[in-house]
Amino acid sequence: MTIWLQLMYEFFKTGLFAVGGGLATLPFLYEMAEKTGWFTNQDILNLVAISESTPGAIGINMATYVGFMTLGPIGGVLATIALVAPSIIIIVLISKILDKFKESAVVQGVFKGLRPASTALITAAGLSVAKLALLHTERYTGELSSLVQVINWKGIVLAILVYAGIKKFQKHPIVYIAASAVVGIVLSF
């Protein structure tokens, strides 16, 4: 399979099964990184930061970013198309039949089952990002004394300050993203 087809297959599969939005694509990206070697876990952390700070849906931004990193501009376009194609196909099919079956107990059961699955995928993605952003796991030596070195204290303080700022001031997310980027540069995270 050529790398072009593999890229499209991986993102089509991601678009088909990543129910719950952009962050639900993260487990698929971790698997893709491990399987293909196209990017690293650190690249995924950067990818999330860039995708969160640019306009548009995070999943689409991530697909575009990975496609571009892997195969340049054409790869970015192909990965994006492959990611959204399943949604378009499914939405067209569902719109045709949902009106007939929207009151069905089976259809309601499917939606009730998908909600917790989406929550689990998003939670797993969030925990993976938190691990990369708030811990220096590479510093763990197996000794109890190394646990203090594993914690990214600057990252934790910044995360708490951003969370408190969001709750107290309710500014646009770009304000917190820009401020965090400046802090990251100044404090050399």
Backbone torsions as a table, in degrees:
resi	resn	phi	psi	omega
1	MET	NA	128.1	179.4
2	THR	-68.5	160.0	-179.4
3	ILE	-62.5	-31.5	178.5
4	TRP	-62.8	-48.7	-180.0
5	LEU	-68.0	-37.9	179.3
6	GLN	-64.3	-42.0	177.4
7	LEU	-59.3	-46.9	-179.9
8	MET	-66.0	-40.6	179.0
9	TYR	-62.1	-47.2	-178.4
10	GLU	-60.4	-42.6	-178.7
11	PHE	-78.4	-29.0	173.9
12	PHE	-64.6	-44.9	178.4
13	LYS	-61.5	-42.4	178.1
14	THR	-62.1	-46.4	178.9
15	GLY	-63.7	-30.8	-178.8
16	LEU	-75.0	-37.0	-172.1
17	PHE	-110.6	-10.6	-179.3
18	ALA	-83.3	76.2	-178.6
19	VAL	-80.3	127.4	175.6
20	GLY	123.0	3.3	176.5
21	GLY	106.5	-172.7	-172.2
22	GLY	-59.1	-43.2	-178.7
23	LEU	-67.6	-22.3	177.2
24	ALA	-69.3	-12.6	176.8
25	THR	-79.0	-15.4	-175.5
26	LEU	-59.2	-45.1	177.7
27	PRO	-58.3	-34.8	178.5
28	PHE	-69.5	-36.8	178.6
29	LEU	-67.5	-39.9	176.5
30	TYR	-60.8	-43.8	178.2
31	GLU	-63.4	-42.3	-179.6
32	MET	-63.3	-41.9	179.3
33	ALA	-61.6	-44.2	-179.2
34	GLU	-66.4	-41.9	-175.0
35	LYS	-74.9	-39.8	-172.0
36	THR	-102.4	-27.5	-176.2
37	GLY	74.4	13.6	-179.0
38	TRP	-68.9	-27.2	-178.6
39	PHE	-156.2	166.7	-176.8
40	THR	-106.1	173.3	174.9
41	ASN	-62.7	-35.3	176.1
42	GLN	-64.6	-38.1	175.6
43	ASP	-60.8	-37.2	179.3
44	ILE	-64.5	-40.6	177.7
45	LEU	-61.7	-44.3	176.9
46	ASN	-64.1	-39.9	179.8
47	LEU	-61.2	-42.5	177.9
48	VAL	-64.4	-44.5	-179.9
49	ALA	-60.8	-44.9	179.9
50	ILE	-67.5	-43.8	-178.4
51	SER	-65.1	-36.0	178.8
52	GLU	-71.7	-27.1	-174.9
53	SER	-97.8	1.6	177.2
54	THR	-112.1	153.7	-180.0
55	PRO	-65.5	149.3	176.3
56	GLY	110.0	173.6	-178.9
57	ALA	-70.2	136.7	-174.6
58	ILE	-62.5	-40.5	-180.0
59	GLY	-62.8	-41.8	179.0
60	ILE	-67.1	-42.7	177.9
61	ASN	-60.2	-40.6	-179.8
62	MET	-67.0	-41.6	178.4
63	ALA	-62.3	-44.0	179.7
64	THR	-61.5	-44.7	-179.0
65	TYR	-61.9	-49.4	-179.2
66	VAL	-64.3	-44.9	178.0
67	GLY	-58.7	-42.3	179.3
68	PHE	-66.5	-43.1	178.6
69	MET	-61.7	-35.1	-173.9
70	THR	-82.9	-47.5	-172.3
71	LEU	-133.2	17.2	178.3
72	GLY	79.0	-162.6	-175.3
73	PRO	-56.7	-41.5	179.9
74	ILE	-66.1	-37.8	176.1
75	GLY	-62.1	-39.0	177.1
76	GLY	-61.3	-43.5	179.3
77	VAL	-67.2	-45.7	-178.3
78	LEU	-64.3	-42.9	179.6
79	ALA	-63.7	-40.4	179.8
80	THR	-65.5	-45.6	178.6
81	ILE	-62.4	-43.3	-179.0
82	ALA	-64.5	-36.2	-179.9
83	LEU	-68.0	-41.2	-175.2
84	VAL	-86.5	-18.5	-177.5
85	ALA	-56.4	-45.7	179.1
86	PRO	-60.6	-39.5	179.3
87	SER	-62.4	-43.6	179.8
88	ILE	-62.9	-46.2	-179.9
89	ILE	-61.8	-47.0	-177.9
90	ILE	-65.4	-42.5	-179.7
91	ILE	-62.9	-42.1	178.3
92	VAL	-62.6	-46.2	179.4
93	LEU	-63.9	-45.9	-178.7
94	ILE	-64.4	-41.7	-178.7
95	SER	-61.7	-30.2	179.6
96	LYS	-72.4	-33.9	-174.6
97	ILE	-109.7	-17.1	-174.1
98	LEU	-63.8	-39.2	-180.0
99	ASP	-57.3	-35.3	-179.1
100	LYS	-74.3	-28.9	-171.0
101	PHE	-122.4	11.5	-173.3
102	LYS	-63.6	-22.6	177.9
103	GLU	-91.6	-2.1	-178.7
104	SER	-64.8	138.0	177.0
105	ALA	-62.9	-34.0	179.4
106	VAL	-66.3	-46.8	179.5
107	VAL	-62.2	-44.8	177.9
108	GLN	-61.6	-39.6	178.2
109	GLY	-63.4	-40.2	178.2
110	VAL	-60.6	-48.1	-179.4
111	PHE	-64.5	-37.9	178.1
112	LYS	-67.5	-30.3	176.4
113	GLY	-77.3	-32.8	-179.3
114	LEU	-71.5	-31.4	-178.3
115	ARG	-60.6	-51.2	177.5
116	PRO	-64.4	-34.4	178.1
117	ALA	-63.5	-42.8	177.5
118	SER	-62.0	-43.8	179.1
119	THR	-60.6	-42.7	179.8
120	ALA	-64.1	-43.3	179.1
121	LEU	-63.0	-43.4	-179.7
122	ILE	-67.5	-41.0	178.2
123	THR	-62.7	-45.4	178.6
124	ALA	-60.4	-41.7	178.7
125	ALA	-64.6	-44.7	179.5
126	GLY	-61.1	-42.9	178.6
127	LEU	-65.7	-36.9	177.4
128	SER	-64.8	-43.6	178.3
129	VAL	-65.7	-43.1	178.9
130	ALA	-59.9	-41.8	179.2
131	LYS	-60.2	-45.4	-179.3
132	LEU	-68.6	-37.2	-175.0
133	ALA	-83.7	-30.6	-170.9
134	LEU	-109.6	-5.2	179.7
135	LEU	-130.1	148.2	172.6
136	HIS	-107.6	73.9	-173.4
137	THR	-61.2	-25.0	-179.7
138	GLU	-67.6	-16.1	179.9
139	ARG	-86.1	-7.9	-178.1
140	TYR	-74.2	124.4	-176.8
141	THR	-104.8	-2.0	-177.0
142	GLY	96.5	-10.1	179.0
143	GLU	-97.8	148.4	-179.3
144	LEU	-59.0	-36.8	-177.8
145	SER	-65.5	-21.6	-179.0
146	SER	-80.7	-10.0	-178.5
147	LEU	-61.3	-36.4	179.8
148	VAL	-64.5	-36.9	-179.8
149	GLN	-71.2	-21.7	-177.9
150	VAL	-72.9	-30.2	-175.3
151	ILE	-76.9	128.7	176.1
152	ASN	-88.6	86.2	-173.9
153	TRP	-61.3	-40.2	179.1
154	LYS	-61.7	-43.9	179.8
155	GLY	-63.5	-40.6	179.7
156	ILE	-65.7	-45.1	179.1
157	VAL	-62.0	-43.7	179.2
158	LEU	-63.4	-42.7	178.7
159	ALA	-60.7	-42.5	179.0
160	ILE	-65.0	-43.7	179.7
161	LEU	-64.0	-41.4	178.2
162	VAL	-64.6	-44.3	178.9
163	TYR	-60.6	-46.1	179.1
164	ALA	-62.8	-40.6	178.2
165	GLY	-62.9	-41.4	178.8
166	ILE	-62.1	-45.2	-178.0
167	LYS	-68.5	-38.5	-174.7
168	LYS	-84.0	-45.6	-171.2
169	PHE	-101.6	-22.4	177.5
170	GLN	50.3	46.5	175.5
171	LYS	-81.6	169.1	177.8
172	HIS	-62.7	141.9	-178.6
173	PRO	-54.4	-29.8	-179.1
174	ILE	-62.5	-29.8	177.6
175	VAL	-62.1	-46.6	-178.8
176	TYR	-70.7	-36.3	178.1
177	ILE	-65.0	-47.2	-179.9
178	ALA	-63.6	-44.4	179.6
179	ALA	-63.1	-41.3	179.3
180	SER	-65.1	-37.5	177.7
181	ALA	-63.1	-43.2	178.4
182	VAL	-63.3	-45.3	178.4
183	VAL	-60.6	-42.0	178.7
184	GLY	-60.0	-39.2	178.2
185	ILE	-69.3	-47.3	-176.3
186	VAL	-65.5	-43.4	-176.9
187	LEU	-90.8	0.4	179.0
188	SER	49.6	63.1	178.3
189	PHE	-59.3	NA	NA
